[in-house]
Amino acid sequence: MGQSKWIIEFYKKSNNRCPTEDFLNDLLKVEILFVERAIDRLSEFRHNLRRPHTDYLRDDIYELRVKTNQNQIRLFYFFFDGMKVIITHGYKKKASAVKDSEIERAIEFRKDYLARNKRQ
């Protein structure tokens, strides 16, 4: 019997805006298909998913690496509460290295999420 998939949740700011949904809304339909497959793979394989599909960046932030025919897409995420993956936001990668500003953004979103979702 296989393991159950983890819950994938998109981070929402305190004003209920969702940076991941905003990003996905700007993608082409074909790009969204690539992203959906990558998210499903992450849900299934969790911590066991490695390069080239994911990579650890720093400060408990990981990147989900999505290569389409046109672009390289990165979704930033962290693990929460044992069975959840929280995707903070995404961007189209143009340079060889992930932008520090994008990692910092994910770190800030994680801090905010943790502050608002403390265990009772």
N, C-alpha and C positions, 0 to 999 in steps of 0.2 A: 504494500500500500504506500503510495507516494505522500510526501509531505504537503501540507496545505500551503497555498500561496499566501504571501504577506499582503497586508493592506497597504495600498499606495494612496497617499493623501497629498494634495497640493496645499502648500502653505498659503494662508490668507493673512493679510495685514489686519491690524485692529479696525481699519475702516472697511473691512470685508473685500478689499481688492485682492485679486489673485495674480501675482506676477507670472506664474506659469501659464495660466489661461490666457493672459494678455499676450504672452510670447507665442503660444500655440495658435492663437487667432490670426497671427501674421504669417504663418507658414502656408506653403502650398499643400494641397491635398495629398500629393504623393509623399511629401516630407512628413506629414502627420502619420501616414502609414508606417514609415520607418520608425518614428518615435513611439508609436503604439506598440510595435513589436519589441522594441528595446525595453519599454516599461514592463511589458508582460514577462520578458526574460528576467528582468530584475526582480519582479514579484515572485517568480518561481525559484530562482537560484540564490537570491538574497546575498549574504556575505560571501558565498562561494563563487559569485560571478567576478571574474578578474579581467585583466587586460586581454584583448583589446576592447572589451565591452565596457569596463569601468576602470576607474583609477582612484586611489586615495590621494587627496590634495593636501589638506592639513586641518588641524583644529576640528576633527570629526566630520569634515566635509569631504564628500566624494563627488565624482563626476560620472554621469552616464554618457558614454561616448556613442554618438549616432552618426554614421557616415551615410549620406545619401549620394545620389548621382551628381548632385550639384554642390553640396555643402557638407561641412562638418558641424554638427549640432552638439551642444553640450547642455545637459540638464544637471543641476547641482542638487545634492540630496544629503540627508543624514538619517540615521536609524533612531527610532524612538520606541520606548515602552515594549521592547521585546519582539513585536510582530508588525511594526509599522515602518514604512519608508516615507519620509516627508520630502517631497520635491519642492525646492524653494523657488527656482526660476530657471530660465534657459537663455542661451544666446547662440548665434552663429559664429563659430570660431573662424577667424581669418588668418591669424598668425600661428606660428609653430607652438608657442606656449600659451597656456590659459592666462588671461588677464588677471593680474592681482586684484584689480578693482572688482571683478566678478566674484572672486573667492571671498573678498571682504564683504561683499553684499550678501553672499550666502551665509557667512558667519553671523552677520547682524540679524538676518532673518531667523537663523537658528536660535540665537539668544532671545529674540522676541518670542518665538514659538515656545521655548522652554519656560520663559517667565509666565506666559499666559496658560500653560498646560502643565503646571506642577501637579504631582500626584497628591491626592488628598489624604 
